[in-house]
Amino acid sequence: MTSKATRPDLVPWQSSVYMAMHPAAQVLPYVLLVFGFMLTEVVNPQRGLHLLAVGGLSLLAAAWVFCWLQLRHALVRMGVPYGVFYAGLVPMVAVLAFISGWFGFFTIAGYAYAYRLPWRWRLAGVCAMAVVAATSQTSGALQRHTIGTFVIWFAVFLMNAAAMCSLAWFLRANAVRSDDREIALTELAEANRKLEATLTENAGLHAQLLTQAREAGVVDERRRMAREIHDTLAQGLAGIITQLQAAEQASGDQAGWRHHFAAAQSLARDSLAEARRSVHELRPEPLVTASLGEALASVAGRWQALHGIPVQVTTTGQERPLPGEAEFVLLRAGQEALANVAKHAGASRVGLTLSYMEREVALDIRDDGTGFDVSRLDATPAANGHGFGLVAMRQRVEGLHGTLQVESEPGTGTAVSACVPVTAPAAEAPGKPDPAPDAAPGNPDPAPDRVPV
């Protein structure tokens, strides 16, 4: 884009006023030369060589102007600068003004030609034409050749030069302001065009982001519902089927049949309640009125009564309230781990350890079952038809920036560890007993020992 540093010099004849007067400007120089010649002959008739000199210079000046106006485009293409025309015109007009002051009227066109010079030469050209004007205005006094007449001429020259140079400066400043406005309008139009394009692009990106957010929300909701169904309905239905099969096998034992039937009924009620809570996004039933440790103990107790496998629940560290999301994730991890033990482990005992640490809470589930090869654990349930429980457990834990570790080998049992970060506990209240004396120096509140997995 054109700027002040690189744009061509501005000239006032490019204004709309000059263009409107363009035909008159083409004829004006000849009219002024003829007018000056006629006044000279009327007021002070010339004869002989004097008349020939005046007429010849007038015709030469007219021919000089005519040739330039008609051939200016060709001359410019040839590299002839405009200053050549002006430098040739000034001496001819100066001689005519010296001979007869009536030729001073030609300075009207002369100043217009001076204003067409590049700015670095324009003021000099105006001053040269001011010399012509001062000469014509004091032509009678100059005939006396005295110091006083020279002083008068110089004063008249200064007045002409000052007035016309000021006009030249004003016209250029006005042209610069006009050009600046044009440049600003051009830049503003370009900025508006770019802004419109940016707004259109942003609208498209916004619509794309909304679509992606909607799709992501749908996927997240599907995953949530899949995890809830697996942890509640699927496990409950599996337990019901197991109890009904056991009741069928114990059809001859009335007490055993009633026991399995009652267990199936209890599982059905619990599954229905959990399904309703999942639909309404409420906290799991064990967490409604109990802490996380109590909820895990309740879940473990029901599981032990249902499957007949002893479960030992241990809590270490200073128990404290946790964010609802953390309690929910750890409770679901415990339920899923116990369900896997019942399905696959063939264990004789299970241990749950809930560890409260300074900035983390971990849940470790251990069993002495058959174990399996962890390296063959497929993270994609669809690949082998099972294993979605561990995937859902991992998704929940990692959704809270936690970690899930599974350690197992065939014949050595399995250990599952779910660890989630939580906010550090508040500072101890005044008057509370100091930490245990066996705390290490420099660590007055060490994290409680975590039962190894």
N, C-alpha and C positions, 0 to 999 in steps of 0.2 A: 504494500500500500504506500502511496506517495506520502512523504513527510516533509517537514520544513527543511530538513538537511539535504534532501535529494530532489525535491520538486523543482521544475524550472522557475526562473524568476517571473514574478507576477507583474503585469503591466495593465494600466487602467484602460487602454483602448480596447481591451477584451470585454469591457463591461457592456451591459445591455444598452446603455445610453449611446455609447460610441457606435455599436452595431446599428442602432436605429438611425444614426446620422451618417452612416457609411457612404451613401451616395453623395451627400453634400460634402463630406470630407474629401472625396475624390476630386470634386470640382473646385473647392475653396482655394487651393494654392494658385490656380490660374486666374481666378477672379481677383484675388488680392494683387497679383502682379500687374494685371491690366488696370486695376483701380489706381495703383501707385503710379504707373506710367502716365495715365490720363491726367491725374491731378498735377503731376510734375509739368506736363506740357501746358496745362491750363494756367496754373499759377505762375510758373517760371518757364516759359517756352525756351527750348533748347534748339541750337542750330549746329550744323556741321558735325564735327567729330564728337562733340559732346552728346548730341542726339543719337548718333550712331552707337556710342558706347553704352548709353542707357538702354536703347532698344535692343542692342546685341546681348547685353548681360541679362536683360529681362527674358529674351527668347532662350538664352542658354539655360537660365534657371528653370524656365518652364519645360524645356526639353529634358533637363536632368531629372526633374520630378516625373515627367511622363515616362521616360525610359525605365526609371526604377519601379513605378507602379505597374507598368505593363510586363516588365521582365523580372520582377522580384522573385518569383518562384524558380525560374530557371537560374537566376544568379545565386539564390540560396543553395540550390542543388550543386552548383559549381563551387561552393564554399566561400562566396563573396559575402562578407559580413555587412550587416545593416549600417555599421559605423562608417563604412566607406561612403555610402550615399550621404549621410549626414555631414561628414567631414568635407565633402565637396560642395554641399549646399551652403554651409555657413559663410565661407569667404565671398561667394557671389552675392549673397544677400547683404553682407556687411558693406561691400563696395557700393551696392545700390543705395543702402541707407546713408552712407557717407556722402554720396552725390546728391541725393534728395531724401529729405526726411519723410516724405510721403510713403516711401517703401517700407517704413517701419510697421505699417499695417500687416506686412507679410509675417511678422513675428507671431501673429495669432496662429498661423499654420506651423510656424517654426517651433513654437513651444510644444505643439501636439506631436511633431516629429521627434523632439527631444525626449518626450515622455515614453517613446517607443524604444529607447535605448535600454540595454541591460542596466540593472540598478547600479552596478559599480561604475558605470560611465554616465548615468543619467544626470546626476547633479552637475557634472562637468559640462554636459551638453546644454543643460538649462542655463548655466553661467555664460556659455559661449553665445547663446541666443540673447541673453541679457545684455551682452556687449553690443549686439546689433540694435537692440531696443534703445539702449542709452545713447548710442551714436545717432540714431534717427531722431530721438527726442531733443538732442542738443546740437543738431547739425548746424544751426545758425551760429551758435556760440563758438563752435569749434573752428570756425573760419578765422577767429582772432588769434589763435595760437598763444594764449596766455596761461599762466599758472592758475588763475582763477577759473578759467573755462575748464581746465583739466579737473580741478577740484569739483566743479559743478557736475561734470560728466561722471566722475567717480562716485559721487553721492547718488546720482540717478541710477548708475549701474548697481550700486549696493541695494537700493530700494527695489529695483526690478528683480535682481538675483534673490534677495531675501523673500520677496513675495512669491515668486514662481518656484523656488526650491521648497518653500513651506507647502505650497500646493502639491508639488511632486511627492513630498513626504506624506502628506495627508492622503493623497490618492493611493499610494502604495500601501499605507497602513490599512486603509479601507479594503483594498484588494486582498491583503493578507488575512484580515478578519473574515472576509467573505469566503476565501479559500479554506480557512480553518473550519468555518461552519460547514462547508461542503464536505470536507474530510470527516468532520465529526458525524455528520449525518450518514455518510457512507459507512463509517465504522459502526455507528449505532445500528444501521440496517443489517450489516453483517453480523453484529452481535445478536440482534434479534433473530436472525435466521438460524444462527448456531444454537441459541437458546431454545428456539422452537424445535430444532432437530433433537437437542438434548432432552427436552421434555417428552417428545415423542418416543425417544429411545427409553427414557426412564419409565414411561407408562408401559411400554412393552416388557421391560425388566420387572416392573412391579406386578404386572399380570402373571409373568412367569414365576416369580417368587411366591405369589399367592397360590398358584397351581401346585408348585412343589411343596409348599407348607401344608396345603390341604392333603396332598398325597401322603406326605410324611405323617401327618396326623392320623390318617386312615390306617397306615401301616402300624404306627405305634399303638393305636387302639386295638387293632387286630392282635398284636403281640400280647398286649395286656390281657385281653379277653382269653387268649389261648393259655396264658400262664394261670389265670384265675380258674379257668375250667379244669386245667390239668391238676391244680393243687386242691381243688374242692370237689367238683362233680366227678371227675375221672377217678380220683383216689377213693372217693366215697362209694361210687358205683362198684369199683373193684373190690372194696372191702365188703360191700353188701353181697356181691356174687360169692366171695369166699365164704362168708358166714352162711349163706343159703346152701352152698354145697356141703359145708360141714354139717348143717342141720339135716340135710337129706341123708348124709352118711350116718347120722346119729338118730335116725327115725325110730330105732328100737329103744333108745335111751330117752325117756321123757324129760329128765332134768337137763341132759345135754342138749336136746332139741330146743327146749325153751331158752336155754342160755344163748345158743347161736341165733335163735330167732329174735331175742331181745337185742342182741348186739347188732343185728341187721337193721332192726327198727331204729335204734339209736343213731346208727350211721346215716340212715335215710333222713332223719330229722336234722342232724348236723349238716348234711350236704345241702338240704333245702335252705337252711338258715344262711349258710355261707353263699349260696347262689344268690339269695336275695340281697345280701350285703355287697356282693361283687357288682350286682346291677346298679346299686345305689352308691357304689364307691365308698362304703363305710369300712371302719377298721374291723379286722377279723374278730370273731366273738371272744377268743381268749384274752384279747388286749382291751376289750371294752372297759372292764372293771379291775384289771390286774396289771402288774408290772410285767416287763419282758421275762424276767426270771420265773415269776409265778406262772405266766402263760406257758412257757416252755415246760415247766414241771407238770402243768395240767395236761398239755398235749402228750407228754411222755407217759403220764399215768394212764390216760385212756388207751394209748397205743399198747402199753404193757398189758393192760387188762384184756385188750382185744386179741393180742398175738401170744400172750403168755411168755414173753421174753423180758427178763429183768432189765430195767433202764436206770442208770444212776445219773442224776442231774446235779451238777456242781456249779456254784457261782463264786468267782474270785474277784478281788478288787472291790472298790467302793461302789456299790450299786447306786445309780442315779437315773433320773428321767432322761430319756433319749428322744430325739426327733421321731415323729410318727413314722416317717419313711424308713428310718433305720430299724425300728422295732418290727415294722411290717416285713421288711426284707429278711431279717434274721429269723423271725418266726416261720416264714415260708421256707427258708433254707432248712430249718430243723424238721419241719413236716415232710419236706421232700426227701431228706436224708433218711428219716425213719421209714418212709414208704419204700425207698429203695432197699433198705435192710430187710424189710418184710418180704419183698418180692424176690430178691436175688441173693442175699448174703448167706442165708442159712446159719445165722449167728446164734450163740447161746447167751450173750450178754452185750449190752450197748452202754456207752458212756457219753453224756452231753456235758460239755464244759462251756459256760458263759464267762468270758474274761473281760472285765472293765479295765481299760488302760487309760493313760492320760488323754490321748487324742484318738484312740481307736477302741472299738468293741468287737470282739471276735467270738465266734461260736464254733466249737470243735465237736464233731460227732465221730466216735470211734466204735468199731465193732470187731469181733473176733471171728468173722465169717470166712467164707471161701476166698474172698478177694478176686481180683481180675487184673489183666494186663492193661495198665493205664495208657500205654503207647498205642493201643488199638481202639481207644475210646474215640468214637466218631462224633464230631461236634454237630453234624447235620443229621437230625432225627430221620429225615426222609430216606437217608442212605441205607439204614439198617432196620427201620421200623420201630426203634425204641431209642431211649436216651434223651427225649425232649425235656425231662425233668431237670437234668443237669444243665442243659442249655438255658432253660428258663431261669434256673437258679443263678447261673453266671450272668445272664442279662440283667437280672435285678441287682445283683451285687455291683457289677461294673457300672450300672446306671447311677450309683451313688459314689462312683470313683473308688470302689473297694476292690478287693481281690478274692478270688475263689481258688483254692488249691485242693487237688484230689491226689492222695497217695495210697497206693495199693499194689500188692503183688499176689499172685495165686497162692492160696494157702496161708496167708499172713494177715488177713483182714483188710479193712479199708478205713481210711481216715479222711474226712472232709472238713476243710477249714474255710469259713466265710468271715472276712474281716472288712469292716466298713469304718471310714473316718467319721468322727463326730466332733462337735465343738468341745474345747477344753473346759473342764469344770470350773466353776467360779472360785474365787479366792476363799480361803478358809475364813470363817467368821471369827471375830475377836473372842478370845477366851476359850477357843477350841484347843484340845490337847495337842501338844507337839507331835511330830511324826515319831514312829517307833525308833528306839535308840539304836537299832542296828542299821538304820539308813546310812547309805554311803555318804561320806563328806562331799559337799558340793551338789548333792542331789537329795534335798530334804523330803521330796515327795516321790519316791521311785514308783514306777509302774508295778502293779502286782504281778506276781509270777503267773505266767500263762501256762496252762497245762499243755505239754507237748503233744503234738498230733502223731 
